[in-house]
Amino acid sequence: MKLIPNLSIQPGLSLQNKGGKINFYDLINAIDFTKVEGDFEIAGQDINLEDVEGAEILKDFEPTVSTLYIEVPINFVYYIPAGNGTVLLGAGPYAAYGVSTRTKFQDYNES
């Protein structure tokens, strides 16, 4: 939809899958243990924060998180004539709605 010459609005609709792995071992090793008190539990295992070796149990524990979103972008696109073609510059906001989230845990004892 053209607003003025060389500027238009480009609405859209997309389904996006986002996610990643969480490495608790690296996360725990990054904690400043002098500022943390007590113990906690991850994957049913008690972790003693006073014993840095307690984090060893999490070495192979990497849950995978996958989230599905419906996104509705509204881009403003500026057209710049360039020889035989056109250069497009676009930017704009979007709204998103989370449709589902899936977390997959692998037992740290599995090989």
N, C-alpha and C positions, 0 to 999 in steps of 0.2 A: 504494500500500500504506500504510494508516494505521498509524502507530506509537502515537499517543495522539490524543485529540480535538484537532482543529485542526492536527495535524502529520503529514505523510506523506512517504514517499520516492517520488521520481519518476525511475525509470531511463529511459534513452533510447539511441538509436543514430542517428548521423547521418554523412553523407558531406559533408565540407567542402572547398571549393577556396579556397586562400589564395595570395597572391602579390603581385607588384608590379614596378615598374621600378627599375633602378639607374642613376643618372646619375653616371658616372665623372668627367665634367668638373667638376661641382660638388664631388665628393668630393676630387679632386686639388687643386682650388683651396682647399680647406679645410685641406690639409696644411701644417704648419709646416716649410718646406723647409730651415730652418736645422738641423733635427734629423734629417734623412734624408740618407743617403749612397748614392751609386751611381745606377744606372739600373734600369729594369724594363721588362717587355713586357706590353702588353694588346692583344688581338685581333691579334697578329702584328706590332704596331708597337712599336719601341723608344721609350721615353719617357725623356728626359733630365730628371731632377728639378732640375738646376741651372738649366735653362732653362724658366721657368714657361710660356713660349709653347709648349713641347712638349705641353702639355695641350690645345691648340687642336684637335689631331687627334681628340680624343675628344668634341668638342662635340656631335655627333649620334649618338654611340654609347650607346644605352640598351637593354641586354638586358632581356628580360621573363622573370621567373621565376614558374612556376605549380606549386604543390604540392597534392596531393590526400591528405586524411587521413580515416580512419575514426575517429570520436570516440564514446566511451561515457561520457556524463555520468551522475552520480548526484546528483540535486538533492534537497535537503530543502526542503519547501514548507510554509509556515505560513499558515493560512487565518484571516482576520479578517473576521467578519461586519460588513457596512456597509450599513445600510438594506435595499434590495431586492436587493443583490448581495453580492459577497465581494471583499475585497482579498487578493491573493496576494503573499507575500514568499518568494523562493526563492534558494538559493545552494547551492553544492556543488562537489566536485572532478570532474575527468573524466580519462580515460585516452585517449591517441590513438596511432594507428599510421600512419606515413607509407606510403601506397600507391604513389605515383609523384611524380616531380619532372620538370618540363620547362622547359628554358631555351631561349629563342629569341633568337638574335643577328641583328641587322640590320647589314650592312656599312656602315661609316660613309661610304663613297663612294656608296651608293645614294641616289637622290633620292626 
